[in-house]
Amino acid sequence: MYTQKKPIENAHIVRERDRRRFRELLAVLSLGIPIGLFLLLFTWQNLEVIRLGRKATELQQQRKQIEDANKALQLELDRLTSLDSVEKKATALGFEPADPHVIVQVESGVPTSAGPISPAKAGAPLAGAPLAGAPSGSAPLGNTR
């Protein structure tokens, strides 16, 4: 009536490799690995181009900001060193315009064979010394206050 199944012991059976499937696996891997490496390299290269493009854009913006700051500083320097500005600052500090007859112009040129003449040799008074015939309380030449 009821049948009993006899247990099958397959422990001693060894499975053989399927050589044809192994060759197919090697063929797929030999084609797939280089294609995969190529795609990986291509993707990395494109990401690097994008990164470098962003970096170049940042550097261009930074350069433009530096050039703008340089231009602003140059304009400020020109404004501060203009003749009108210097004249106003000198007047505010108490300087007065010099008498044109007191100004001595020295031309730079070829020195004479005797060499430069010092104020002491020329008989001119030293800077800060009172002029001959001037009262002893008078101010030296350079101070016109």
Secondary structure by P-SEA (a helix, b strand, c coil): cbbbbcccccccbbbbbaaaaaaaaaaaaaaaaaaaaaaaaaaaaaaaaaaaaaaaaaaaaaaaaaaaaaaaaaaaaaaaacaaaaaaaaaaacccccccccbbbbbbccccccccccccccccccccccccccccccccccccc
